[in-house]
Amino acid sequence: MSGAAAMEMEGDELSPARLAEANIHPDTRLATDYLNHFNEVVMLIDMLPSMPDCAPDVMAWEPRSYTEHFRLSHFKGRDLAIRAYGTVAPDRRAAFEHTIRETDKALALVQSLIVEAPLDGLPYEALADVTEMRVKPLLAHAMGLINGAPPIVIQADESADTQSAIDALFT
């Protein structure tokens, strides 16, 4: 197959109609399915007050890159999602990856709070604070980037959240 024919075939595959059919945003070339990786652990964190036995599942969660998520998923358009990701506009991709790194760090804080919890129970208030004040807003920002919001890099103020989480451990 000639180079021109291969490019035309790739162009057809990454057409807006084909991307939309595969549940990949046709303009941003990102798929919301990636956020399921985070939403599942957030749901488990939210359940901890009534089901503390979910803590091992929260601890088992590990960061996964966009590409790694789709390689391991059963998403029907996973190969297309991986190819499309390689064509995401550089400014959008940088903002998205920054947001995901911040989300990974916030979830690592949640996990550390569980590990460092006193023997008499989990610090539910601290876990909820980190989840509500950092994780969920970051995921909302990632969703916006996927759905076409301006590619803005947000700066998280970790110091206040981290300190309040640590304080909650000792109260």
N, C-alpha and C positions, 0 to 999 in steps of 0.2 A: 504494500500500500504506500502510495507516495505521501510525502510530508503534507502536501496541500489537502489530500483526501483525509488524512488522519486528523488534521486541524478542523476540517469541515464536519467530520463525524463527532469530534469532541464538542464543537460549537453547537451541534444539534442536541447532543446529550445535555449540555448545560444551558439549553434554551430556557427562558422563563416558564414556558408551559411545562416542560419536563421537570424542572425543579419544583414548581408548585404541585405537580402531580405526586411528587415524592415527599411532600411536606417539608420542603426546604424553601426558605424565603427567596423568591426569585430575584430580588434586588440585592439583598445582603449576602446571599448564598450560605446562610447559616440555618441550622435546624434546631427547633426548640426541644427536640428529643434529648439532646445533650443535657438539658437541665434536669431531666428525670434522675440522673445520677446524684444530683444534689437534693432534689425534692424528696427522695426516698429517705435520706438520712435526716432531713429536717422533720419529716413526719415522725420518725422514730424519737427524735429529741423532744418533740412536742408531746409524745405519749409517755415520756419517762415519769412524770409525777404519778400517773395512774398505773403504769406498768414498768417499774424499775428494772424488771428482768430484760428490758430492751437494751440496757446499757452495753452488753457485749456486742450487740449488733451495731450500735453507734461506734464502738471502739474498732470494729472490723472494717468500717468504711475507710477507703483510701482514695486519695486524689487520683484522677484520671484525666489525661489530656483529651481534647475533643476527638482527635484521631484515634486514640486508644479506646475511648468509649465506643466509637462506632465499629472498630475492628472486633470488639468483644460483644457487640449487641446483635439482636435479632431484627433490628430496624430494616424494613424491606428495602429502603434506598440507601443502605449503609455505604456501599461502594461509591455511589454518586455523592453522598454527603462528604466523604473523604476527598474526592476529587474537587468538589465545589469549594471546600475549605481552602484548598491551595490557591484559589482565585479570589478570595475575599480581599477587598481593598485594604491596603496596608494600614491605614489609619484606623479603620474599623477593627481589623484583626488585632492590632496593638492594644486598643481600648478593651476589646473583649478578653484577650489573654491576661491583661492586667487585672480586670475584674475577677476573672477566675482564680488568679493567684491570690488575690485578697480574700476570696471566698474560701479557698483551701486553708489559708492561714487562720481565718475565723473558726473554721470547723476543727482545726488542730487545737485551737484554744479550748473549744468545747470538750474535746477528747482529753486534754490535759486537766481540765477541771474535774472530769470524771475520775481520772487516775489519782488525782491528789485529794479526792474527797475524803472527809473523815469517815471512820468506820460506821458511824451512826446514821449515814444517809448521804444522798447526793445533794449538791447545792442547787436545787431546782430554780431558785430565783436568779442565780448567776447564769445558769444555763439558758434560761428564758431571755435574760437581758442580752446575752451575746447573740442568741438566735434572732431575736426581734430587732435589735438595734444594729447588727452588722450583717448577719448572714442573709436574712430576708431582703433588706434593701439592696444588697449586692446582687442577689438573684433577680430582683426586679430590674435592676440596671442592665444585667446581662440579657434579660428578656427584651428590654427595650432595644438594645444593640442588635439583637437577632431580628427584631421586627421593624428596623429602619430608623430608630431614634438617632440623633446626631452622635457620631463616634467621639464621645467625650471620655477622657480618663478621669475617674473620680478618685480623690484621695481620701482614704479612710483614716480617721483619727483613732488609732488603736489604744492610745495611752489611757484615755478616760474609761473605755470599755474594759480594758484589761485590769485596771485598778479596781473598778467596781466589782468585777468578777472575783478578784482576789479578796477584796474586803468581805464579800458575801461568804466566802469559805470560812472566815473567822468569826462570823456573827451567829 
